Amino acid sequence: MPSAHAAPPGPAIHDWPLPYAARLELRLPATVELVVIHCTELPDLALAREYGERVLYDSGTGNSGHFYIDRDGSIHRFVPPERIAHHVRGHNARSIGIELVNTGRYPHWLDSRHQAMDEPYPDAQIDALIALLAALAAGLPALRHIAGHEDLDREQVPASNDASIRVPRKRDPGPRFPWPRVLAALPFTRIG
């Protein structure tokens, strides 16, 4: 079970490191310049944790964001910011990944008939995201850019139901994410 940790002036963060977190490569905090917003595309935090714990690489690590924010606004740290998490191709070394629990396209991620991402992001979740981003910006001097996963991974892949149709490999955080609200609250520039 995660333990509570509060670090003023930021929000309460529950440390819940992945079993392999210490195996992830270290980096200098001064090199982190980008935060990438994801959604889990899974129904709940428990399943997101299960996916994050899966070992996928010879290094004994897997795919995960640094922070996960549940619908109720609770924040969970799976990977410390000084470690490189595997969350977005080509940008991991210089970025922080934040996953928002949201169903997305689950369970038919690549089915062309199920590409809508209709679940809204609750106010508590977005408020927690803004508080976390403000705390990260205060602690990481180079952190000034933000992107959605969909901004950085634009690959189109064959649909699972019909290989002649191409669908986005990644769509998160998706069309319901409130970019204007988040950008208005923070000193970040959106890239991608």
C-alpha positions in Angstrom: 0.0 0.0 0.0 1.4 3.4 -0.8 2.6 5.7 2.0 1.6 9.4 2.1 4.3 12.0 1.6 3.7 15.7 1.6 6.4 18.1 0.5 5.5 21.7 1.0 4.5 23.7 -1.0 3.3 21.0 -3.4 0.4 18.6 -3.2 0.3 15.4 -1.2 2.1 12.7 -3.2 1.8 9.0 -2.3 5.1 7.3 -2.9 4.4 3.9 -4.5 7.6 3.0 -6.4 7.4 0.3 -9.0 9.4 -2.8 -8.1 12.0 -2.1 -10.8 12.2 1.7 -10.2 15.8 1.5 -8.9 16.8 -0.3 -12.1 15.8 2.7 -14.3 18.6 4.9 -15.5 19.5 7.9 -13.4 19.6 11.5 -14.8 20.4 15.0 -13.6 17.2 16.9 -12.7 18.6 19.9 -14.6 18.1 17.9 -17.9 14.3 17.6 -17.4 12.7 20.2 -19.7 9.4 18.5 -20.8 6.3 17.0 -19.1 4.2 14.6 -21.1 0.5 14.2 -20.3 -0.9 10.7 -20.8 -4.1 9.0 -19.9 -3.9 5.4 -18.8 -6.6 4.1 -21.2 -7.5 1.7 -18.5 -10.5 1.6 -16.2 -8.8 2.2 -12.8 -5.6 2.8 -10.9 -5.2 -0.9 -9.9 -5.1 -2.0 -13.5 -2.7 0.8 -14.4 -0.4 -0.3 -11.6 -0.6 -3.9 -12.9 0.4 -2.7 -16.4 3.2 -0.6 -15.0 4.7 -3.5 -13.0 5.0 -5.7 -16.1 8.7 -6.3 -17.0 9.1 -5.8 -20.8 12.9 -5.2 -21.2 16.1 -7.1 -20.6 17.0 -4.4 -18.0 14.2 -5.8 -15.9 12.0 -2.7 -16.4 8.8 -1.9 -18.2 6.6 1.0 -19.4 5.3 3.5 -16.8 4.8 7.2 -16.2 6.4 8.9 -13.2 3.2 10.1 -11.6 -0.4 8.7 -11.8 -3.4 10.9 -10.8 -6.6 9.1 -10.0 -10.0 10.5 -10.7 -10.4 11.7 -7.1 -7.2 13.8 -7.4 -4.9 11.5 -5.5 -1.3 11.6 -6.8 0.9 8.5 -6.8 4.6 8.5 -7.6 5.6 5.3 -9.4 9.0 6.5 -10.5 11.1 9.2 -9.0 11.8 12.2 -11.3 15.6 11.6 -11.2 15.0 8.2 -13.0 14.2 7.8 -16.7 10.8 6.2 -17.1 9.7 4.6 -20.3 6.5 6.5 -21.2 7.0 8.1 -24.7 9.3 7.1 -27.5 12.2 9.4 -28.2 11.6 11.8 -25.3 12.1 9.8 -22.1 15.6 11.0 -21.2 14.4 14.7 -20.8 10.8 14.3 -19.7 8.5 13.5 -16.8 5.4 11.4 -17.7 2.1 12.0 -15.9 -0.7 9.5 -16.3 -4.3 10.5 -15.7 -6.6 7.6 -14.9 -9.1 7.6 -17.7 -10.8 4.8 -19.7 -9.8 6.3 -23.1 -10.3 3.6 -25.8 -10.2 0.7 -23.4 -10.4 -2.2 -24.1 -10.4 -1.8 -27.9 -7.5 0.6 -28.2 -6.9 0.1 -31.9 -10.3 -0.9 -33.2 -11.4 1.7 -35.7 -15.0 1.5 -34.4 -13.9 2.5 -30.9 -11.6 5.5 -31.3 -13.8 8.0 -29.3 -12.3 9.0 -26.0 -15.5 10.2 -24.2 -14.7 10.1 -20.5 -14.3 13.6 -19.1 -11.5 14.5 -16.7 -12.9 15.3 -13.3 -12.2 18.7 -11.8 -10.4 17.1 -8.8 -8.0 15.3 -11.2 -7.2 18.4 -13.2 -6.8 20.5 -10.0 -4.3 17.9 -8.8 -2.5 17.9 -12.1 -2.1 21.7 -12.0 -0.8 21.5 -8.4 1.7 18.8 -9.4 2.9 20.6 -12.5 3.4 23.8 -10.4 5.4 21.9 -7.8 7.5 20.2 -10.6 8.2 23.5 -12.3 9.4 25.0 -9.0 11.8 22.1 -8.4 13.1 21.4 -11.9 14.7 24.6 -13.3 14.6 23.6 -17.0 11.0 22.3 -17.0 9.2 24.7 -19.2 7.5 22.6 -22.0 4.4 20.4 -22.0 3.0 18.0 -24.6 0.3 15.4 -24.9 1.4 11.9 -25.8 -0.5 12.3 -29.0 1.6 15.4 -29.8 4.8 13.4 -29.7 3.8 10.0 -31.1 1.8 10.4 -34.2 2.3 7.0 -35.7 -0.7 5.5 -37.5 -1.0 1.7 -37.3 -3.4 -0.9 -38.8 -6.7 -1.1 -37.0 -7.2 -4.3 -35.0 -10.5 -5.0 -36.7 -9.5 -4.1 -40.3 -5.8 -3.9 -41.3 -6.7 -1.7 -44.3 -7.7 1.1 -41.9 -5.1 3.1 -40.1 -5.7 4.5 -36.6 -3.5 6.5 -34.2 -1.3 4.4 -32.0 -1.6 7.0 -29.3 -4.5 9.5 -28.7 -3.9 10.5 -25.1 -4.7 12.5 -23.3 -7.4 12.9 -26.0 -10.1 15.5 -27.0 -11.6 15.8 -23.5 -8.4 17.0 -21.9 -8.8 20.7 -20.9 -5.6 22.2 -22.5 -6.8 25.8 -22.2 -7.4 25.5 -18.5 -4.0 23.8 -17.8 -2.0 26.2 -20.0 -3.6 29.2 -18.5 -2.6 28.1 -15.0 1.1 27.3 -15.6 4.2 28.8 -17.2 4.5 26.0 -19.8 4.7 26.2 -23.6 2.9 23.3 -25.4 5.1 21.6 -28.0 4.5 18.9 -30.5 
